[in-house]
Each structure stands twice: as C-alpha cells, then as structure tokens.
C-alpha cells in the first residue's frame, strides 16, 4: 500500500491550524485571566483603602486629642507654678505684716 503524500500534508496543515487556534485561545484566555486578576486586586485594594481611611481618621483624632491633652498639661503646670509662687508671697506677707490687734487688747 502506498502512502498518499497529499494526505499527510493535509493532516499537517490541519494540525498546524488546530495548533494555531489552540494558541490563540490560550492567549485570549490568559488575557481574560489577567484582566480578572487585575479587577480582583483593584477591588481588594479599594476595600482595604476604605478600612484604612477609617483607621487614619481615628489616628488623626487621637493625635489631636493627645496634642490637646499635652497643651492642657502644660497649662496646668504653669498654673500650679503660679499658685506656688502666690502661696510663697502670701506666706511672706503674713510674716511681715503685724497681726492687727483686736479692739479689746489695744484699749488696755
């Protein structure tokens, strides 16, 4: 039995066409997968950003509260120092000024 050379050539062309179609389908599928992965990554990042925005806001509010507390502590320290200074002046004033005599003692 003799082999038909045209039959083999036709089989090779069919196989090459099938291979070409297969590769094109693979490229199309790979592009779709890459697009789906990019969309998924975008959605995950967006959700994470939304959660982080809440944490960022809380962090900013906490930092502002801490700054206010520090300012109030500084004011308190200043007021306490002023109070101590005034108490010292009062003590000196009381020691320097004569105690006023009561009416009964001065009429003697």
Helices and strands as residue ranges (DSSP letters): H 5-96, H 103-106
